[in-house]
């Protein structure tokens, strides 16, 4: 499956507006990995960690996907 940079831009915009939307953050991390821009996803994960409860399963899932 080819991931376009356009999709990454859309996910970045959506994640900026709603950092606790775990599904979009997961896709952003996956797109970052496939495009070779995983370092960009780290900033969004840190922004979500400042707001989210550390025991939130969505946050734990996104962090696991990032560290995988």
HELIX and SHEET records of a PDB file:
HELIX    1   1 UNK A    5  UNK A   17  1                                  13    
HELIX    2   2 UNK A   22  UNK A   35  1                                  14    
HELIX    3   3 UNK A   38  UNK A   51  1                                  14    
HELIX    4   4 UNK A   57  UNK A   67  1                                  11    
END                                                                             
